[in-house]
Amino acid sequence: MAEEQSQEVVSKRKQTQKIHPIAIANGKTDEEFIRDYLQPSQDWATWTHPPTQKPYSLEFLSSHELSKDDFRSCFDIIELTSGADYRNSSVGWHPSMKKKEMRSPDLRYILVKDNQSTVKGFTSLMPTFENHEPVLYCYEVHLVPELQGSGLGKHLMAQLITIAENIPSTKKVMLTCFTSNASGLKFYEKLGFTKDAFSPRDRTLRGGKVVKPDYVILSRETAHGGVDGEWN
Ligand SMILES: CC(C)(COP(=O)(O)OP(=O)(O)OC[C@H]1O[C@@H](n2cnc3c(N)ncnc32)[C@H](O)[C@@H]1OP(=O)(O)O)[C@@H](O)C(=O)NCCC(=O)NCCS
């Protein structure tokens, strides 16, 4: 009898245990994710290049849904725009590691395609925990050279910010940028990103030489700062 009662208590406790919003977000299908976190921003799926008036479409999909061609295009764009930054850093350029990261299970993509269905840019994102805080991590944002400086980067980041604002508890949008990428740093600064408290610091060696990290962690708080009574 006592055992039956305690089993009932355990089962009730299981029923009332809450699932964290980050886990809920990662459990959603792409359709649910768009509906619940992205849809509030209207016309997210189209973008027109201001000078040429050429239309582009945005596609949202999980890493495992990327076609071989689209995956390859994303990889090639990263190498084109940032390969030199990787090679010149202590991280180095390791194609197989990058491809593995690009296939991370909870990673989702927003692809930008022209009217020939060719990928011209993309961003990738993951709701996750960093230093025990719920965040939306921007893994990549890259555009082919002809679309840089067009406002498209800002449009993609606006989608990420919308997603972060709509996932309860999410405290900030977070990303990593090479310190050698001066243009990228200016872009993020313009969008309100600042150096995160967890960004690596300068190291002073025994001889007094100061070693500067070759990447910086930037973040931008969500409007609600992750305030959600149940999770704070
Ligand atoms: C970084 C990148 C995604 C930015 O996208 P973009 O379309 O070029 O940037 P946008 O035109 O949307 O710029 C948004 C704002 O940032 C400003 N900005 C962008 N780059 C800037 C720069 N180098 N210096 C000063 N301001 C800059 C723009 O003037 C604009 O300001 P506004 O809102 O007042 O008009 C794109 O340039 C890119 O793909 N670069 C190569 C890959 C890369 O470095 N990715 C980041 C890796 S961490």
The ligand as a Gaussian input file, in Angstrom:
#p B3LYP/6-31G(d) Opt

LIG

0 1
 C       28.631000      40.471000     -41.458000
 C       27.500000      40.467000     -42.465000
 C       26.570000      39.270000     -42.214000
 C       26.678000      41.752000     -42.275000
 O       25.595000      41.785000     -43.189000
 P       25.424000      43.050000     -44.134000
 O       24.226000      42.844000     -44.979000
 O       26.705000      43.284000     -44.841000
 O       25.201000      44.236000     -43.099000
 P       24.006000      45.300000     -43.151000
 O       24.055000      45.988000     -44.467000
 O       22.731000      44.630000     -42.788000
 O       24.454000      46.303000     -42.008000
 C       23.633000      46.571000     -40.851000
 C       24.160000      47.821000     -40.197000
 O       25.521000      47.630000     -39.796000
 C       26.348000      48.618000     -40.399000
 N       27.591000      48.005000     -40.823000
 C       27.744000      46.820000     -41.446000
 N       29.054000      46.611000     -41.716000
 C       29.701000      47.695000     -41.243000
 C       31.066000      48.112000     -41.245000
 N       32.018000      47.336000     -41.751000
 N       31.391000      49.303000     -40.685000
 C       30.435000      50.097000     -40.165000
 N       29.114000      49.769000     -40.139000
 C       28.766000      48.590000     -40.688000
 C       25.586000      49.085000     -41.627000
 O       25.975000      50.408000     -41.990000
 C       24.160000      49.017000     -41.145000
 O       23.850000      50.164000     -40.392000
 P       22.370000      50.854000     -40.475000
 O       21.462000      49.884000     -39.765000
 O       22.524000      52.136000     -39.773000
 O       22.046000      50.967000     -41.917000
 C       28.007000      40.399000     -43.937000
 O       28.708000      41.588000     -44.244000
 C       28.918000      39.210000     -44.174000
 O       28.448000      38.159000     -44.578000
 N       30.227000      39.371000     -43.964000
 C       31.199000      38.298000     -44.156000
 C       30.992000      37.142000     -43.190000
 C       31.141000      37.579000     -41.758000
 O       32.042000      38.313000     -41.390000
 N       30.228000      37.073000     -40.912000
 C       30.261000      37.299000     -39.476000
 C       31.072000      36.226000     -38.865000
 S       31.176000      36.425000     -37.111000

